[in-house]
Amino acid sequence: TKEMMKLLISLRNEGKLVIVISHDTDLCYEYGDRVIVMSSGQVILDTKVEEAFDNEKLLKKASLVEPFVNKVKRTLNIKNDKIKSIDDLKEVINNG
């Protein structure tokens, strides 16, 4: 997954539009800029990644789980949209 995402990031950095379809909310949260959430074949949300995964009711409707990093940030009351990965989270926690 990491190698595939490196390739997709390099394509995005070249100015190409990259669309990834996945139920892996952790992957979407870490690498995505925007997210389109669907339920029963209908778009129910199209927004920034950070906004999409803060809506528990919407996640339930779409049968999605909250990304792990987002859950930890919410639990620890960390308000930082730049924290997208476990490595980012560890750095913030360790450097307090």
C-alpha positions as CSV (number, residue, x, y, z in Angstrom):
1,T,0.0,0.0,0.0
2,K,2.8,2.4,0.9
3,E,4.6,1.8,-2.4
4,M,1.3,2.3,-4.4
5,M,0.6,5.5,-2.5
6,K,4.1,6.8,-3.2
7,L,3.5,6.3,-6.9
8,L,0.1,8.1,-6.7
9,I,1.6,11.0,-4.8
10,S,4.3,11.4,-7.4
11,L,1.6,11.5,-10.1
12,R,-0.3,14.1,-8.1
13,N,2.9,16.1,-7.6
14,E,3.2,16.1,-11.4
15,G,-0.2,17.8,-11.6
16,K,-2.2,14.8,-12.5
17,L,-5.6,14.2,-10.9
18,V,-5.6,11.0,-8.8
19,I,-8.8,9.3,-7.8
20,V,-8.7,6.4,-5.4
21,I,-11.8,4.3,-4.5
22,S,-11.6,2.6,-1.2
23,H,-13.4,1.6,2.0
24,D,-10.2,2.0,3.9
25,T,-10.9,5.1,5.8
26,D,-7.3,5.2,7.3
27,L,-5.9,5.3,3.8
28,C,-8.3,8.0,2.7
29,Y,-7.6,10.0,5.8
30,E,-3.8,9.8,5.5
31,Y,-3.5,10.5,1.8
32,G,-6.6,12.2,0.6
33,D,-7.5,15.8,0.2
34,R,-11.1,15.4,-0.5
35,V,-13.6,12.5,0.0
36,I,-16.8,11.6,-1.6
37,V,-18.9,9.4,0.6
38,M,-21.7,7.3,-0.9
39,S,-24.5,5.3,0.5
40,S,-26.9,3.1,-1.5
41,G,-25.4,4.4,-4.7
42,Q,-26.0,8.1,-3.8
43,V,-23.4,10.7,-3.0
44,I,-24.1,11.8,0.6
45,L,-21.1,14.0,1.1
46,D,-18.3,15.6,-0.9
47,T,-15.9,17.6,1.2
48,K,-12.4,17.9,2.7
49,V,-11.2,14.7,4.4
50,E,-10.9,16.3,7.8
51,E,-14.6,17.3,7.8
52,A,-15.9,14.0,6.4
53,F,-14.6,11.8,9.2
54,D,-15.7,14.0,12.1
55,N,-19.4,13.1,11.3
56,E,-20.2,9.9,13.2
57,K,-23.8,9.8,12.0
58,L,-22.7,10.0,8.3
59,L,-20.0,7.3,8.8
60,K,-22.6,5.0,10.3
61,K,-25.0,5.7,7.4
62,A,-22.3,4.8,4.9
63,S,-21.1,1.8,6.9
64,L,-17.7,3.3,7.4
65,V,-15.5,3.3,10.5
66,E,-13.7,6.4,11.8
67,P,-10.1,6.5,10.9
68,F,-7.8,5.4,13.8
69,V,-5.8,8.6,13.8
70,N,-8.9,10.8,13.8
71,K,-10.4,8.7,16.7
72,V,-7.2,9.2,18.7
73,K,-7.1,12.9,18.0
74,R,-10.8,13.3,19.0
75,T,-10.2,11.3,22.2
76,L,-7.1,13.3,23.2
77,N,-8.8,16.6,22.0
78,I,-6.0,17.3,19.6
79,K,-7.1,20.0,17.1
80,N,-4.5,19.8,14.3
81,D,-5.6,19.0,10.7
82,K,-2.0,18.4,9.7
83,I,-1.9,15.2,11.7
84,K,-2.9,12.6,9.1
85,S,-0.8,9.5,10.0
86,I,0.3,7.4,13.0
87,D,3.8,8.8,12.5
88,D,2.5,12.4,12.6
89,L,0.5,11.5,15.8
90,K,3.5,9.9,17.5
91,E,5.6,13.0,16.7
92,V,3.1,15.4,18.3
93,I,2.6,13.2,21.3
94,N,6.3,12.7,21.9
95,N,7.1,16.4,21.4
96,G,4.1,17.5,23.4
